[in-house]
Amino acid sequence: MPRGPRGEKRPADVIGNAVKVMRIATGEDTEELPQPERINAGRRGGPARAKALTPQQRAEIARAAAQARWKKSR
């Protein structure tokens, strides 16, 4: 099922989507939005992981990422 601009589920066909928007606008239907704590958890994960790694581990990960990037361009 397609998703709207904020991650909400919408019907795939144009007429079904128009009916869904009309029902939301008139208050007949409610719209389910993603939970903010789930969104923010992803933003916190990267820095938390970097803080938990040793400098040597971070360097190894960075080296592998750089090699993968250079391998693609050749």
C-alpha positions in Angstrom: 0.0 0.0 0.0 1.5 3.4 -0.9 2.4 5.8 1.8 1.7 9.5 2.1 4.3 12.3 2.8 4.4 11.5 6.6 4.4 7.7 6.3 0.6 7.2 6.5 -1.0 4.4 4.5 -3.1 5.5 1.5 -5.0 3.6 -1.2 -3.2 3.0 -4.5 -5.8 4.2 -6.9 -6.7 7.9 -7.4 -10.4 7.6 -6.6 -9.8 5.6 -3.5 -7.2 8.1 -2.3 -9.6 11.0 -3.0 -12.3 9.3 -1.0 -9.9 8.6 1.9 -8.7 12.3 1.9 -12.4 13.4 1.9 -13.2 11.2 4.8 -10.3 12.5 6.8 -11.3 16.1 6.0 -14.9 15.6 7.1 -13.9 13.7 10.3 -15.4 10.3 9.3 -12.0 8.6 9.3 -8.8 9.1 11.2 -5.3 9.0 10.0 -2.6 6.8 11.6 0.7 8.6 11.9 4.0 7.0 12.8 5.0 7.2 16.4 7.5 10.0 17.1 9.5 7.9 19.6 10.2 5.3 16.8 11.4 8.0 14.5 13.7 9.6 17.1 15.1 6.2 18.1 16.7 5.9 14.7 18.3 9.3 15.0 19.8 8.3 18.4 21.1 4.9 17.3 24.1 6.0 15.1 25.7 8.3 17.7 25.1 5.8 20.5 26.8 3.0 18.4 29.7 5.3 17.6 30.1 6.1 21.3 30.1 2.4 22.2 32.8 1.5 19.7 36.5 1.8 20.3 38.5 4.2 18.0 40.2 1.1 16.4 36.8 -0.4 15.6 35.5 2.9 14.1 38.7 3.1 12.0 38.1 -0.4 10.7 34.5 0.3 9.8 35.5 3.5 8.1 38.3 1.8 6.1 35.8 -0.9 4.9 33.3 1.7 3.9 35.9 3.7 2.0 37.1 0.6 0.2 33.5 -0.2 -0.8 33.0 3.3 -2.1 36.1 3.2 -4.2 35.4 -0.3 -5.5 32.0 0.9 -6.9 33.6 3.7 -9.0 36.1 1.5 -10.8 
